Each structure stands twice: as structure tokens, then as C-alpha cells.
């Protein structure tokens, strides 16, 4: 008999280094179908093995997933992304100058939070990680000064110094308190969504997790409860290529 061998996967590249994506079979922009909003999970299985690509090589939105053209909304989204990137750049400099203890950027992920903020309705609850500050920066009722004061833990910090930097908490903005422990927010979001359904409310929950944190048991527990109870929750897995 052949001796057993253990497969230890290695990434083809790390952020900042060249990598080989030739093994990926990517669909052309606009080629992937868009199922009906009330489609059964089984009928969408093929979408798990492809890439829903909306923007073509010229930056044009094409195909069934392209939203209707809404210039004011597009400008608002672009402004939110630029605002988020500028905020990140300034706060990272402050961290490097030792004015704050640490800072987590959402560089390259701005649209994930900004677009989501524009899609959710008032009263919906977000359970973010520490890379979704765009959820707050896309809103007009959350001051950048308040976010900076939270990072500095000064006398104008809305949380009065009870949280670490970047771990914002905004009840009025539907932004659940960030926890330093990975993946805890996933199962919390499912529970919040279940409670909303039990009360007969119309509000949903939305949670974020990084690809590395999906190794935590909270991730699998959240998926199980969300599936069994059909919880009104959006579970976002963000692959930032670190894990």
C-alpha cells in the first residue's frame, strides 16, 4: 500500500506580491444569470461555482446584475468610498505617529461597506468587523469628528474610553458594538434577526466576517441557525486574501 501524505495548502501569493490566477475560470462581465428574488436555494447552486461580474474591462456595468442607472446614488456611493479612503489614510498616519495605539484599514474593501450602507433600510442592524467603518462614513448623521475622538479616546469620545480604537458603537446608526474576538458578531447577527422575526418586525440583520475567521466555530453555528430558522440575516464573507 502507498504511504499516506498530508496536504498542507500554500497560498499562491500574499498581498503586495505577484500571484498566479491562471487556475481561475472567470465568467465574462454580464454573463452570469440573476435568479428571481424568491428562488429556492437549490436552484442557485451553480452561482457558487462562478463569479458574478458586473463591471467589464472598460468599467461599464453590464448584464442582469447591473443596477438601474441612478446618477445621484452613484455620486453618493463614490463620495462615500473616497471619504472612507481619505479617513483611512489620515488615521493610519496618526497610528504610525503613535497618536493612537492601532488602526485597521478597509483599503480595497470600501465598496463592501459603503454600498451595503446605501442598500440597507433605517432600523436594520449591522454586526461588523473592524474593517467596515464605511458603514458609518457613508451616512450623513455620523460625524467623522466623533469617529476620530473614539480612536483617540479623548473627552469627546462617544463611548467614554470604554472601547479600544476602531471598535465603534452606534445604536442610532444600527452599528452593533465591535468585539475584538473574531467571528462573535456572526452568531449575534443571526440571533438578532431571529428576534426581529419573532416580534413580527420588518428589520433585518447583516453581519461581516473575514475569510480567516470562518475557521471559528461561531461561523458554522451561525450558518446552522440561519438555515434551520430561516433567519432574516445577510451573512457577508469578505476575502481580503490574507488568510
C-alpha positions as a LaTeX table, in Angstrom:
\begin{tabular}{lrrr}
\hline
Residue & $x$ (\AA) & $y$ (\AA) & $z$ (\AA) \\
\hline
Unk1 & 0.00 & 0.00 & 0.00 \\
Unk2 & 1.06 & 3.56 & $-0.69$ \\
Unk3 & 2.02 & 5.62 & 2.39 \\
Unk4 & $-0.38$ & 8.40 & 3.31 \\
Unk5 & 0.53 & 12.02 & 2.65 \\
Unk6 & $-0.81$ & 15.10 & 4.34 \\
Unk7 & $-1.72$ & 18.01 & 2.07 \\
Unk8 & $-0.74$ & 21.39 & 3.52 \\
Unk9 & $-2.10$ & 24.11 & 1.20 \\
Unk10 & 0.02 & 27.13 & 0.49 \\
Unk11 & $-1.23$ & 30.42 & $-0.99$ \\
Unk12 & 0.00 & 31.31 & $-4.46$ \\
Unk13 & 0.78 & 34.81 & $-3.25$ \\
Unk14 & 0.40 & 37.32 & $-0.46$ \\
Unk15 & $-0.87$ & 40.91 & $-0.67$ \\
Unk16 & 1.75 & 43.05 & $-2.35$ \\
Unk17 & 3.33 & 40.13 & $-4.21$ \\
Unk18 & 2.70 & 38.72 & $-7.65$ \\
Unk19 & 0.42 & 35.71 & $-7.78$ \\
Unk20 & $-0.85$ & 33.33 & $-10.44$ \\
Unk21 & $-4.59$ & 33.41 & $-11.03$ \\
Unk22 & $-4.48$ & 31.23 & $-14.16$ \\
Unk23 & $-6.28$ & 28.43 & $-12.33$ \\
Unk24 & $-9.40$ & 30.60 & $-12.00$ \\
Unk25 & $-12.11$ & 30.29 & $-14.63$ \\
Unk26 & $-13.78$ & 33.70 & $-14.59$ \\
Unk27 & $-17.03$ & 34.42 & $-16.37$ \\
Unk28 & $-17.20$ & 37.46 & $-18.67$ \\
Unk29 & $-18.91$ & 40.54 & $-17.28$ \\
Unk30 & $-22.70$ & 40.23 & $-17.50$ \\
Unk31 & $-22.65$ & 36.54 & $-18.40$ \\
Unk32 & $-23.90$ & 35.06 & $-15.13$ \\
Unk33 & $-27.65$ & 34.80 & $-14.71$ \\
Unk34 & $-29.55$ & 36.57 & $-11.95$ \\
Unk35 & $-32.12$ & 34.37 & $-10.20$ \\
Unk36 & $-35.51$ & 35.56 & $-9.05$ \\
Unk37 & $-35.61$ & 37.09 & $-5.58$ \\
Unk38 & $-37.81$ & 34.21 & $-4.34$ \\
Unk39 & $-35.65$ & 31.46 & $-5.91$ \\
Unk40 & $-35.05$ & 28.31 & $-3.87$ \\
Unk41 & $-31.52$ & 27.77 & $-2.51$ \\
Unk42 & $-31.11$ & 24.59 & $-4.58$ \\
Unk43 & $-31.78$ & 26.46 & $-7.81$ \\
Unk44 & $-28.88$ & 28.86 & $-7.16$ \\
Unk45 & $-26.22$ & 26.19 & $-6.56$ \\
Unk46 & $-24.47$ & 26.92 & $-9.85$ \\
Unk47 & $-23.76$ & 30.50 & $-8.73$ \\
Unk48 & $-21.43$ & 29.19 & $-6.03$ \\
Unk49 & $-19.01$ & 27.97 & $-8.72$ \\
Unk50 & $-18.68$ & 31.13 & $-10.76$ \\
Unk51 & $-18.00$ & 34.84 & $-10.39$ \\
Unk52 & $-20.84$ & 37.33 & $-10.65$ \\
Unk53 & $-19.00$ & 40.04 & $-12.55$ \\
Unk54 & $-20.84$ & 43.29 & $-13.28$ \\
Unk55 & $-18.10$ & 45.67 & $-14.46$ \\
Unk56 & $-16.41$ & 44.98 & $-17.77$ \\
Unk57 & $-12.82$ & 45.86 & $-18.65$ \\
Unk58 & $-13.89$ & 49.40 & $-19.53$ \\
Unk59 & $-15.61$ & 49.93 & $-16.17$ \\
Unk60 & $-19.15$ & 49.71 & $-17.55$ \\
Unk61 & $-21.88$ & 47.89 & $-15.62$ \\
Unk62 & $-23.44$ & 45.28 & $-17.90$ \\
Unk63 & $-25.72$ & 42.28 & $-17.67$ \\
Unk64 & $-28.68$ & 41.31 & $-15.48$ \\
Unk65 & $-26.92$ & 42.25 & $-12.23$ \\
Unk66 & $-26.26$ & 45.84 & $-13.30$ \\
Unk67 & $-28.44$ & 48.21 & $-11.27$ \\
Unk68 & $-30.59$ & 50.82 & $-12.97$ \\
Unk69 & $-28.62$ & 53.99 & $-13.62$ \\
Unk70 & $-29.12$ & 56.40 & $-10.74$ \\
Unk71 & $-26.56$ & 59.19 & $-11.03$ \\
Unk72 & $-27.28$ & 60.80 & $-7.62$ \\
Unk73 & $-26.89$ & 57.42 & $-5.94$ \\
Unk74 & $-23.70$ & 56.68 & $-7.87$ \\
Unk75 & $-22.22$ & 60.02 & $-6.86$ \\
Unk76 & $-23.18$ & 59.42 & $-3.25$ \\
Unk77 & $-21.54$ & 55.99 & $-3.31$ \\
Unk78 & $-18.36$ & 57.29 & $-4.95$ \\
Unk79 & $-18.15$ & 60.13 & $-2.44$ \\
Unk80 & $-18.54$ & 57.66 & 0.44 \\
Unk81 & $-15.74$ & 55.46 & $-0.90$ \\
Unk82 & $-13.39$ & 58.41 & $-1.40$ \\
Unk83 & $-14.27$ & 59.71 & 2.05 \\
Unk84 & $-13.53$ & 56.31 & 3.58 \\
Unk85 & $-10.18$ & 56.02 & 1.85 \\
Unk86 & $-9.16$ & 59.54 & 2.90 \\
Unk87 & $-10.21$ & 58.84 & 6.51 \\
Unk88 & $-8.22$ & 55.59 & 6.49 \\
Unk89 & $-5.11$ & 57.32 & 5.15 \\
Unk90 & $-5.20$ & 60.07 & 7.80 \\
Unk91 & $-5.85$ & 57.70 & 10.68 \\
Unk92 & $-3.14$ & 55.28 & 9.61 \\
Unk93 & $-0.66$ & 58.17 & 9.67 \\
Unk94 & $-1.88$ & 59.03 & 13.18 \\
Unk95 & $-1.28$ & 55.44 & 14.24 \\
Unk96 & 2.22 & 55.44 & 12.76 \\
Unk97 & 2.89 & 58.65 & 14.70 \\
Unk98 & 1.82 & 56.80 & 17.90 \\
Unk99 & $-1.15$ & 59.11 & 18.45 \\
Unk100 & $-3.43$ & 56.05 & 18.57 \\
Unk101 & $-2.48$ & 52.51 & 19.55 \\
Unk102 & $-3.70$ & 50.76 & 16.40 \\
Unk103 & $-5.86$ & 51.25 & 13.35 \\
Unk104 & $-7.40$ & 48.79 & 10.89 \\
Unk105 & $-7.91$ & 49.97 & 7.31 \\
Unk106 & $-10.57$ & 48.80 & 4.89 \\
Unk107 & $-8.30$ & 49.64 & 1.95 \\
Unk108 & $-9.64$ & 47.95 & $-1.17$ \\
Unk109 & $-12.87$ & 46.98 & 0.59 \\
Unk110 & $-14.55$ & 50.37 & 0.65 \\
Unk111 & $-17.43$ & 49.39 & $-1.65$ \\
Unk112 & $-18.32$ & 46.38 & 0.50 \\
Unk113 & $-19.38$ & 48.59 & 3.40 \\
Unk114 & $-20.36$ & 51.77 & 1.56 \\
Unk115 & $-22.69$ & 50.09 & $-0.93$ \\
Unk116 & $-24.21$ & 47.97 & 1.82 \\
Unk117 & $-24.95$ & 51.07 & 3.87 \\
Unk118 & $-26.83$ & 52.56 & 0.92 \\
Unk119 & $-28.84$ & 49.37 & 0.39 \\
Unk120 & $-30.00$ & 48.79 & 3.97 \\
Unk121 & $-33.12$ & 50.43 & 5.37 \\
Unk122 & $-33.30$ & 52.58 & 8.53 \\
Unk123 & $-33.58$ & 50.34 & 11.57 \\
Unk124 & $-31.65$ & 47.42 & 10.08 \\
Unk125 & $-28.79$ & 46.32 & 12.32 \\
Unk126 & $-25.19$ & 45.83 & 11.20 \\
Unk127 & $-22.81$ & 43.46 & 13.01 \\
Unk128 & $-19.46$ & 44.49 & 11.50 \\
Unk129 & $-15.83$ & 43.62 & 11.91 \\
Unk130 & $-13.19$ & 46.32 & 12.30 \\
Unk131 & $-12.89$ & 46.89 & 8.51 \\
Unk132 & $-16.43$ & 48.18 & 7.94 \\
Unk133 & $-16.08$ & 51.79 & 9.06 \\
Unk134 & $-17.50$ & 52.62 & 5.63 \\
Unk135 & $-20.93$ & 51.73 & 7.04 \\
Unk136 & $-20.65$ & 54.82 & 9.22 \\
Unk137 & $-18.77$ & 57.06 & 6.80 \\
Unk138 & $-21.48$ & 56.55 & 4.17 \\
Unk139 & $-24.03$ & 58.14 & 6.48 \\
Unk140 & $-24.62$ & 61.86 & 6.86 \\
Unk141 & $-25.68$ & 61.64 & 10.51 \\
Unk142 & $-22.38$ & 60.22 & 11.81 \\
Unk143 & $-19.64$ & 62.78 & 12.30 \\
Unk144 & $-16.06$ & 61.99 & 11.31 \\
Unk145 & $-15.01$ & 64.00 & 14.34 \\
Unk146 & $-16.83$ & 61.53 & 16.60 \\
Unk147 & $-15.01$ & 58.63 & 14.96 \\
Unk148 & $-11.66$ & 60.37 & 15.43 \\
Unk149 & $-12.45$ & 61.09 & 19.07 \\
Unk150 & $-13.27$ & 57.41 & 19.60 \\
Unk151 & $-9.91$ & 56.47 & 18.13 \\
Unk152 & $-8.16$ & 58.94 & 20.44 \\
Unk153 & $-10.32$ & 58.04 & 23.48 \\
Unk154 & $-10.47$ & 61.72 & 24.44 \\
Unk155 & $-13.19$ & 63.56 & 26.35 \\
Unk156 & $-15.38$ & 63.77 & 23.23 \\
Unk157 & $-15.26$ & 60.01 & 22.67 \\
Unk158 & $-18.94$ & 58.88 & 22.42 \\
Unk159 & $-18.04$ & 55.63 & 24.25 \\
Unk160 & $-16.17$ & 57.47 & 27.02 \\
Unk161 & $-12.98$ & 55.45 & 26.55 \\
Unk162 & $-14.67$ & 52.09 & 27.21 \\
Unk163 & $-13.61$ & 50.59 & 23.89 \\
Unk164 & $-10.38$ & 50.05 & 22.02 \\
Unk165 & $-9.69$ & 52.18 & 18.93 \\
Unk166 & $-11.68$ & 51.27 & 15.79 \\
Unk167 & $-14.29$ & 49.39 & 17.83 \\
Unk168 & $-17.12$ & 51.85 & 17.28 \\
Unk169 & $-20.66$ & 51.53 & 18.63 \\
Unk170 & $-23.61$ & 53.48 & 17.23 \\
Unk171 & $-27.07$ & 52.39 & 18.25 \\
Unk172 & $-28.73$ & 55.23 & 16.33 \\
Unk173 & $-26.90$ & 54.17 & 13.17 \\
Unk174 & $-27.66$ & 50.47 & 13.54 \\
Unk175 & $-23.97$ & 49.70 & 14.15 \\
Unk176 & $-23.55$ & 46.99 & 16.79 \\
Unk177 & $-20.57$ & 47.28 & 19.15 \\
Unk178 & $-17.48$ & 45.72 & 17.61 \\
Unk179 & $-15.81$ & 42.94 & 19.57 \\
Unk180 & $-12.11$ & 42.16 & 19.43 \\
Unk181 & $-12.81$ & 38.44 & 19.33 \\
Unk182 & $-13.16$ & 37.11 & 15.81 \\
Unk183 & $-16.46$ & 35.75 & 14.44 \\
Unk184 & $-18.58$ & 36.54 & 17.51 \\
Unk185 & $-20.68$ & 39.01 & 15.54 \\
Unk186 & $-21.89$ & 36.33 & 13.10 \\
Unk187 & $-23.96$ & 34.34 & 15.56 \\
Unk188 & $-25.09$ & 37.54 & 17.28 \\
Unk189 & $-26.50$ & 38.83 & 14.00 \\
Unk190 & $-28.43$ & 35.61 & 13.43 \\
Unk191 & $-29.90$ & 35.86 & 16.92 \\
Unk192 & $-30.88$ & 39.48 & 16.32 \\
Unk193 & $-32.54$ & 38.55 & 13.05 \\
Unk194 & $-34.42$ & 35.69 & 14.73 \\
Unk195 & $-35.65$ & 38.09 & 17.41 \\
Unk196 & $-36.85$ & 40.51 & 14.75 \\
Unk197 & $-38.82$ & 37.72 & 13.09 \\
Unk198 & $-40.27$ & 36.55 & 16.41 \\
Unk199 & $-41.53$ & 40.08 & 17.06 \\
Unk200 & $-43.05$ & 40.26 & 13.59 \\
Unk201 & $-40.83$ & 43.21 & 12.70 \\
Unk202 & $-39.57$ & 44.17 & 9.22 \\
Unk203 & $-35.95$ & 44.88 & 10.18 \\
Unk204 & $-33.12$ & 42.59 & 9.12 \\
Unk205 & $-29.58$ & 41.99 & 10.38 \\
Unk206 & $-26.38$ & 41.98 & 8.37 \\
Unk207 & $-23.06$ & 40.56 & 9.55 \\
Unk208 & $-19.49$ & 40.56 & 8.23 \\
Unk209 & $-16.65$ & 38.12 & 8.67 \\
Unk210 & $-13.19$ & 37.72 & 7.13 \\
Unk211 & $-12.21$ & 34.56 & 5.31 \\
Unk212 & $-9.76$ & 33.64 & 8.07 \\
Unk213 & $-12.36$ & 33.93 & 10.83 \\
Unk214 & $-14.58$ & 31.38 & 9.06 \\
Unk215 & $-12.42$ & 28.79 & 10.83 \\
Unk216 & $-14.08$ & 29.81 & 14.11 \\
Unk217 & $-16.96$ & 27.69 & 15.40 \\
Unk218 & $-19.21$ & 30.77 & 15.61 \\
Unk219 & $-19.24$ & 30.89 & 11.81 \\
Unk220 & $-20.57$ & 27.36 & 11.44 \\
Unk221 & $-23.04$ & 27.78 & 14.28 \\
Unk222 & $-24.37$ & 30.96 & 12.69 \\
Unk223 & $-24.87$ & 29.22 & 9.34 \\
Unk224 & $-26.69$ & 26.34 & 11.02 \\
Unk225 & $-29.09$ & 28.56 & 12.95 \\
Unk226 & $-29.66$ & 30.88 & 9.99 \\
Unk227 & $-30.52$ & 27.93 & 7.76 \\
Unk228 & $-32.69$ & 25.99 & 10.21 \\
Unk229 & $-34.72$ & 29.00 & 11.35 \\
Unk230 & $-34.61$ & 30.91 & 8.02 \\
Unk231 & $-33.39$ & 33.95 & 9.93 \\
Unk232 & $-33.72$ & 37.34 & 8.14 \\
Unk233 & $-29.98$ & 37.99 & 8.08 \\
Unk234 & $-27.35$ & 38.72 & 5.43 \\
Unk235 & $-24.08$ & 36.90 & 6.12 \\
Unk236 & $-21.15$ & 38.53 & 4.33 \\
Unk237 & $-17.83$ & 36.69 & 3.96 \\
Unk238 & $-15.07$ & 39.06 & 2.84 \\
Unk239 & $-11.97$ & 37.52 & 1.27 \\
Unk240 & $-9.16$ & 40.05 & 1.62 \\
Unk241 & $-6.53$ & 37.43 & 0.60 \\
Unk242 & $-4.77$ & 37.46 & 3.97 \\
Unk243 & $-5.96$ & 34.03 & 5.06 \\
\hline
\end{tabular}
